[in-house]
Amino acid sequence: MSHAVRAPSVLVAVLVLTAALWVPMPTAAADQPTASFEQDVTTVTRGDVVEIRVRHSDPGVLHVGGDDYGYHLSVELTGSGVTTVTIDTYNSTGDPETYVSGGGNKTLHTAELDRPLEPTTYLMNVTIGGVERAIGQLEVAPRGNTSAATFVAPASLNETESTPSVSAIRAASTERTVVAKGDIAVIRLNESGLESALASGTVAGGSDSNGIEISMNQLEVRPNHEQETFLATPENGTTIVSDLENDEVYLLWDTSDLPLEGDREKYEVTVTLDGEHNGLVEDDAITARTPVYLVEPTVSMAVDNDTIYPWEALTVNVTGETTLAPGSVLELRARAPGQPFLRLVPMTVTENGTVATNLTFAPEDRGLVFPMWIRDYSDETKTTMTFHEADAGLRFVDQETDGTFVTISEVNLSVGGFIQVETPDDEPLGTTAYLPPGRHENVVVEFDRRQLTDSELLAVAYADRNRDQNFSSAVDLAFRENSSANGTVIADDAMVRLEPDAKTPTPTETPMETETDESTAAATTATTTYPVVERTPIEPAVAGTNTGIPFSPALAVVALVVTGLLARLRKTEEN
């Protein structure tokens, strides 16, 4: 009995517990339509284009503004998903179908605007089936100040067939107000609210350019001259490149045809909004300006070693300055007339307006005298380069002397130097004064000490290595044959006999010796064949301390041929 009574009580308890734990599902809410804005507050500068993104589960209507704002726009949202509605706030006059895109039908519930959408914060909402499902704001901000800055770019920026890209313009441009005539003046505009107004691609003013006028204005007016103004048109050498995502516009102005009086002409670039054709202003207004100083394109060049001597490396350092735009490429040219020798070296202008390069020439270039210049700027930069050879020759014949001097019959030197007379055991007896480059005859060498006996002496040719015109055995090197540091020293021997009544002959100078400028004389002799008579050189008994100057192989061959001829003549005379 008790069991029958308890069973229903347990069942009731289980039902009560189940009811307590059960939570009803909101089936009614899940069936309601939804909508949302991608951004609760969407911001745009007055005059620019704005995109409004709406997510909706069902067809609905987007409302912007209302009667209280003097502007109420509605746009149908068809279907479901994400709808992007674009509004051009500059061209917001007239029928909304002309300046609103995206969505379905567009309706303006207030009077049409006669000026671009005014800056304020407009209410936005989305209704589905007449019920508000989302709310947001459209903030139209006032235009800021448009700014301008002057840059310069190489003329090569405009040499491509297509319009330069924004990235190419940025890479080639250097912020600078000084522009060499012929280079590109790059005017960068940081625009505010002009995105739609610039869509026409023209900036010459009037209705075709939405009242935007950019001009280059001459500031310095000379007597009896009128001030000149040049509109930014393709005919005047301008190109417009826009980067509206970053609110930037680049105006490329080829300055080749701009007037330049004297070495410098001051211009000013202005950006003007025409009140008659631009709805953002009521009266004409200059919104930005920047200076341009037009100068002559100039290039200078300096060579720190335009004369290279045989003992110096064939390395040339070239520097220069220019008014051309950084990034411009100049061509350094070196050419030897009448020879297959042409060097073309590009030099790029640095940001501070300098150029520099380092050239290394080949050993076979020694002996050349040639011009070097920068292409298109020859008058300003032409420099004569002289690469001296180590050519030398001398003729020292048997003779009689009173013991205080000897005479060297003939000397030829490619660079200035000396002749030293030595004993066979390498003891110096005397040295000439400095001998300029060229040919000398009857060169007298006075002895530092008297010669006491008949002796075979040696005459050695030395180069004035430090070019101080004073002989130094520690510095000045002997000329050597075969262009080799290990070649035979250029020397000649002669039997010198004592004769108390011997007289010093008068030295014979060639016209070349009247030259006082060593580099000039060397340049003249560099292309001359030296008719030098040499006898077979002999080695000193004791090696000297000098390593010597290499001797030209060609001259050595000539010397040997002439020596052979002399030997034959002497043999004929003896017979």
QUITA-V39938 format. One line per field, one symbol per residue. ss: DSSP state (@ for helix, = for strand, . for the rest). phi: phi as a letter, one per 40 degrees, with the letter a starting at -180 (. if undefined). A space follows every 50 residues. Layout:
ss: ???
phi: ???
This chain:
ss: .@@@@@@@@@@@@@@@@@@@@.....@@@@....===...=====...== ======...=======@@@.=======...========.......@@@.= =....===...........=========..===========.....==== ===.@@@@.......@@@@@@@.==..===...=======......@@@@ ...=..@@@..=======..........===..@@@.======@@@.=== ====@@@......==========...........===========...== ===...==......========......========....========.. ...=======..@@@...======...@@@@.=====....====...== =...=========...=======....====...=..=========.... ....=========.............====@@@.....=.========.. .......==.@@@@...@@@@@@@@.......................=. ..@@@@@@@@@@@@@@@@@@@@@@.
phi: .cccccdcccccccccccccccbccccccccccbaaccbcbbbacdhcbb bbbbbacadabcbbgicccgabbbbcbcgahbbbbbbcccccbgccccbb bggccbbbcbcccbaddccabccbabbbggbcbababbbcccccccbbac bbbcdccccccccdcccccccccbcaccbcdhcbcbbcbccbgbdccccc gbbbggccbfgcbbbbbcccbcdgbccbbbccbdccgbbbbbbccbfbbb bcbccdbccbcgcabcbbcbbbbcdcbbccbcbdaccaaacbbcbccbab abbcacbbcdcbccbbbbbabacccdgcbbbcbbaccgbcbabbbcbccc ccgbbaabbbccdcccgcbacbabdgbcccbcbccbbccccaaabbbdab acgbabbccabbbcbdaabbbbcdcgccbabcccbcdhbbbfccbcccac cbbcacbbbbcbccccfcgbcbccbcbccbcgfbcbccccaabacbbcad ccbccccbbcdcccccccccccccccbbcccccbbdcbcccbcccccgbd bcdccccdccccccccccccccccc
